[in-house]
Amino acid sequence: MIYRNPRFNSYGFLNTSERFAANYPEVVSRVVKVYEMVRRWAIRHPDEFELIYADESGISLPVAQLVMSRVDMTKSITGISELKSLKDAAQILLDENLVTKGTDMNKVIDELVDPGFMQGQ
């Protein structure tokens, strides 16, 4: 990383289009379930997880270990603090004229982030 600011962290959101989620809710739910299983496994097996991460991403083990030392795997569901961070960072989009002036970024984020697929995980 050239520049790191935890306030800009995306917190590992899983993304999909509204259309895909509407057409294939069972697939989205399955991806979330598998992601959650892997997240819990990674917490129990950090050394193995780092090896797999290094191998699959093509980076060295020390780099993988550094990256993973910065990842909080303990949180499964996006919470209030993560949404606040997104909303705080969204101001940059307005400041840089990357979205239409006057866009209610808080409303946009609330509409885009749907924790419904995480219920029961």
Secondary structure, 3 states (H helix, E strand, C coil): CCCCCHHHCCCCCCCCCHHHHHHCHHHHHHHHHHHHHHHHHHHHCHHHHHHHHHHHHCCCHHHHHHHHHCCCCCCCCCCHHHHHHHHHHHHHHHHCCCCCCCCCHHHHHHHHCCHHHHCCC
